Amino acid sequence: MQPQHQPVPPHALFFDLAWGHFRARLVEVFATLGVADAIAAGLNPGVNERFLRTCATIGLVQRLEGGSYALTPVGNLLRSDIPGSMRPAALAILSPNCGHYKAWENLAYSAQTEGNAFIKTYGHDIWEYYTRTNPAEGENFNKTMQGMSVGFIGAILDLYQLPASGLVVDIAGGVGTMICAFLKKQPGLRGIVMDLEFTRPGAEAYIAGEGLQDRCAFRAGDFFQSVPTGGDLYTMKWILHDWNDEQSARILQSIHRAMPAHAKLALVEAVVPDDDSIANNARMMDMNMMVMCGGKERSEAEWRELLGSNGFQLERIIPTPTPNFVIEALKK
Ligand SMILES: C[S@@+](CC[C@H](N)C(=O)[O-])C[C@H]1O[C@@H](n2cnc3c(N)ncnc32)[C@H](O)[C@@H]1O
């Protein structure tokens, strides 16, 4: 007899929501204690069986016959020694003493006022926190971005046609993960990655590690003031969602001033669909942007309006199988 489909009772749904917090705690402790590294090395993971069995229920590990544990593909991302590691992300987002966690404790403030809970918590913005008051977390944040970029860049490279030659300027490109991937794909391209001074050591090391120091340079700068001139392609990944419309307008105007008439602008961002389904991840990131930076995720109409009112014409939006879209614009 086929089991009859039963709707999940609301009380069970409620507990599933509340246990989202417990799941996140498990992920954080798994990452902090280096459980993935230990399992990968065949060492004692240093946590008890009950903890590991629960980690199996959330998909971090799989219990093997004989009672040992293997990492699942997601659990494997919490190793510290792999390209695209999400261990820095787990620590940056979930550690109880980190800026992210503390700012989210003030979610109610953002929910009521749409204000920046990070500033409410610390009295200054997240970039001052990472660059001045807590540089160790800043360094880990750069590693977080690097790990996330490694995870998502393949889909962008597959779907976005890069020019064969010329200069790519990646504005606020972090340590240069995306631009290095671009330059490796297209040997005729040169690159500049621009970001705040605190990313210089990580960026110069990353570019040199990729063997691209002859084709790619780091430039320190503030995109509210100016960005490098003379590029053929300007890119920005996960930047404008950090900022409100007025701040984003100032960044776009800096780019507009620097960009030659023929150049293209390619943003890598979410495009929020107009639905409220559970699969609409962009809405959760929208909350994160509101809490952490006072920024927001935008719909297609909002991107068109933001670009259009700052001298750009939105040309096309290319979806990828990840939460990212490539939004291409030209100067009007
Ligand atoms: C969310 S991260 C994205 C980094 C990178 N594009 C990536 O996708 O990995 C935002 C970046 O903006 C940079 N940033 C913040 N304020 C800036 C400013 N005023 N001028 C230039 N870069 C800035 C940060 O240092 C950080 O690297």
The ligand as a Gaussian input file, in Angstrom:
#p B3LYP/6-31G(d) Opt

LIG

0 1
 C       31.480000      41.348000      -0.428000
 S       33.172000      41.668000      -0.710000
 C       33.351000      41.113000      -2.387000
 C       34.778000      40.912000      -2.798000
 C       34.981000      40.322000      -4.187000
 N       34.378000      41.141000      -5.230000
 C       34.454000      38.918000      -4.269000
 O       33.443000      38.703000      -4.922000
 O       35.058000      38.015000      -3.667000
 C       33.181000      43.443000      -0.829000
 C       34.532000      44.055000      -1.135000
 O       34.372000      45.477000      -1.189000
 C       35.570000      46.069000      -0.721000
 N       35.304000      47.472000      -0.385000
 C       34.534000      47.945000       0.630000
 N       34.526000      49.294000       0.630000
 C       35.308000      49.692000      -0.413000
 C       35.667000      50.961000      -0.938000
 N       35.234000      52.096000      -0.383000
 N       36.464000      51.003000      -2.031000
 C       36.915000      49.844000      -2.608000
 N       36.602000      48.594000      -2.140000
 C       35.796000      48.525000      -1.053000
 C       35.935000      45.171000       0.444000
 O       37.263000      45.302000       0.843000
 C       35.596000      43.788000      -0.102000
 O       36.717000      43.184000      -0.711000

